[in-house]
Amino acid sequence: MLPRRLRNYVENQNWTAIVIELLVVVLGVFIGLQVDNWNQSRIEQNTVKSYYDRLIEDLRTNADSFQARQDYYLKVQAHGQRALDTLQGSQTTSAEQFLIDTYQASQIWQVFINRAAYDEILSVGAMNTIPDIDARSRLTNYHSAFEGIAPQLNSLSTYRETIRSYIPIEIQRSITGNCGDTITVNAKGAIQNDLPDQCDLNLEATLTASAKDALIIAPELETQLTRRLADLDMKLKILQRNKDRSTTLADYLDSNRP
């Protein structure tokens, strides 16, 4: 009895409709999987594009930062050279200008780099999303190299301590008030420092002359200033080299986008 019922059931089915429905289901599943894969691929491509955009932006910002500090330290260097020439007698300046030069020669502007995009890539383990192996290697070397030279760029000198110990505090306050850093913020929100090309303290000549005399006899002033100028030479070379590296790497990433 059961085999006959089963045979009748089978004979009465519309197998064409069943096959069509089955094909529709299979096709729907296939299309769904393809859409999911396409969406995932699109998300990954957008993520990679975003990483590239942000890495390039960070590198170009770093190049601008290195250039700004070069400009700053060139002014510091000019003050230091004039102070050294005055000490050695090859140039004559007023007592006030000598105090300004010696103080400004001790100025610093610490150097940092933007690495938010790179750090994010590392933190989420997404370095492999950068398809260019050479790009990954360059990025790693770039950031590792800066960690090595940052202490040199941000080191403090003995000369700075001497100047701030021997120049009377009222004169130091006058210098910082009239000749100190001019701080602004650029369109990207980065802090910009600059030193005025010229400034006046408007102090009594007897006060500045007395302060100059006391500073000149500070132990090893000339030796420390000479060392400071050598340190500035090194900083300027490092800044130039890293500005070039930042620009080169940004250009490489820009021209080798996936």
Backbone hydrogen bonds, N-H to C=O, Kabsch-Sander energy under -0.5 kcal/mol:
donor,donor_aa,acceptor,acceptor_aa,energy
5,R,1,M,-2.0
6,L,2,L,-2.5
7,R,3,P,-2.4
8,N,4,R,-2.6
9,Y,5,R,-2.6
10,V,6,L,-2.4
11,E,7,R,-2.5
12,N,8,N,-1.9
13,Q,9,Y,-0.7
13,Q,10,V,-0.9
15,W,13,Q,-1.3
18,I,14,N,-2.0
19,V,15,W,-2.6
20,I,16,T,-2.3
21,E,17,A,-2.6
22,L,18,I,-2.4
23,L,19,V,-2.7
24,V,20,I,-2.3
25,V,21,E,-2.2
26,V,22,L,-2.7
27,L,23,L,-3.0
28,G,24,V,-2.4
29,V,25,V,-2.4
30,F,26,V,-2.5
31,I,27,L,-2.9
32,G,28,G,-2.4
33,L,29,V,-2.4
34,Q,30,F,-2.4
35,V,31,I,-2.6
36,D,32,G,-2.4
37,N,33,L,-2.6
38,W,34,Q,-2.7
39,N,35,V,-2.8
40,Q,36,D,-2.7
41,S,37,N,-2.6
42,R,38,W,-2.6
43,I,39,N,-2.5
44,E,40,Q,-2.5
45,Q,41,S,-2.5
46,N,42,R,-2.4
47,T,43,I,-2.3
48,V,44,E,-2.5
49,K,45,Q,-2.6
50,S,46,N,-2.5
51,Y,47,T,-2.5
52,Y,48,V,-2.6
53,D,49,K,-2.6
54,R,50,S,-2.5
55,L,51,Y,-2.9
56,I,52,Y,-2.6
57,E,53,D,-2.2
58,D,54,R,-2.5
59,L,55,L,-2.3
60,R,56,I,-2.5
61,T,57,E,-2.3
62,N,58,D,-2.3
63,A,59,L,-2.2
64,D,60,R,-2.1
65,S,61,T,-2.3
66,F,62,N,-2.8
67,Q,63,A,-2.1
68,A,64,D,-2.5
69,R,65,S,-2.0
70,Q,66,F,-1.9
71,D,67,Q,-2.4
72,Y,68,A,-1.9
73,Y,69,R,-2.8
74,L,70,Q,-2.0
75,K,71,D,-1.2
76,V,72,Y,-1.9
77,Q,73,Y,-2.7
78,A,74,L,-2.0
79,H,75,K,-2.0
80,G,76,V,-2.3
81,Q,77,Q,-2.7
82,R,78,A,-2.0
83,A,79,H,-2.3
84,L,80,G,-2.4
85,D,81,Q,-2.6
86,T,82,R,-2.0
87,L,83,A,-2.4
88,Q,84,L,-2.3
89,G,85,D,-0.6
89,G,86,T,-0.8
90,S,85,D,-1.8
91,Q,85,D,-1.2
93,T,91,Q,-0.5
98,F,94,S,-2.3
99,L,95,A,-2.2
100,I,96,E,-2.3
101,D,97,Q,-2.9
102,T,98,F,-2.7
103,Y,99,L,-2.1
104,Q,100,I,-3.0
105,A,101,D,-1.9
106,S,103,Y,-1.7
107,Q,104,Q,-1.5
115,R,113,I,-0.5
119,D,115,R,-2.7
120,E,116,A,-2.2
121,I,117,A,-2.2
122,L,118,Y,-2.0
123,S,119,D,-2.6
124,V,120,E,-1.9
125,G,122,L,-1.1
126,A,121,I,-2.8
129,T,126,A,-2.0
130,I,127,M,-1.7
133,I,131,P,-0.8
136,R,132,D,-2.1
137,S,133,I,-2.2
138,R,134,D,-2.5
139,L,135,A,-2.5
140,T,136,R,-2.1
141,N,137,S,-2.5
142,Y,138,R,-2.5
143,H,139,L,-2.1
144,S,140,T,-2.3
145,A,141,N,-2.4
146,F,142,Y,-1.6
147,E,143,H,-1.7
148,G,144,S,-1.2
149,I,145,A,-1.5
150,A,146,F,-2.1
153,L,149,I,-2.0
154,N,150,A,-2.1
155,S,152,Q,-0.7
161,E,157,S,-1.1
162,T,158,T,-2.2
163,I,159,Y,-2.6
164,R,160,R,-2.0
165,S,161,E,-0.7
165,S,162,T,-0.9
166,Y,162,T,-2.0
167,I,163,I,-2.0
171,I,168,P,-0.7
172,Q,168,P,-2.2
173,R,169,I,-2.6
174,S,170,E,-1.5
175,I,171,I,-2.5
176,T,172,Q,-2.7
177,G,173,R,-2.0
178,N,174,S,-2.3
179,C,175,I,-3.2
180,G,176,T,-0.7
182,T,194,D,-3.3
183,I,181,D,-0.7
184,T,182,T,-0.5
184,T,192,Q,-2.4
186,N,190,A,-2.6
189,G,186,N,-2.0
192,Q,184,T,-3.5
194,D,182,T,-0.6
208,T,204,E,-2.0
209,A,205,A,-2.5
210,S,206,T,-2.0
211,A,207,L,-2.1
212,K,208,T,-2.3
213,D,209,A,-2.3
214,A,210,S,-1.9
215,L,211,A,-2.0
216,I,212,K,-2.6
217,I,213,D,-1.0
218,A,215,L,-2.1
221,L,218,A,-1.6
224,Q,220,E,-2.8
225,L,221,L,-2.5
226,T,222,E,-2.4
227,R,223,T,-2.2
228,R,224,Q,-2.2
229,L,225,L,-2.3
230,A,226,T,-2.0
231,D,227,R,-2.1
232,L,228,R,-2.2
233,D,229,L,-2.2
234,M,230,A,-2.0
235,K,231,D,-2.5
236,L,232,L,-2.7
237,K,233,D,-1.9
238,I,234,M,-2.4
239,L,235,K,-2.7
240,Q,236,L,-2.2
241,R,237,K,-2.5
242,N,238,I,-2.5
243,K,239,L,-2.2
244,D,240,Q,-2.3
245,R,241,R,-2.1
246,S,242,N,-2.2
247,T,243,K,-2.3
248,T,244,D,-2.7
249,L,245,R,-2.4
250,A,246,S,-2.3
251,D,247,T,-2.6
252,Y,248,T,-2.2
253,L,249,L,-2.5
254,D,250,A,-2.3
255,S,251,D,-2.1
256,N,252,Y,-0.9
257,R,254,D,-0.6
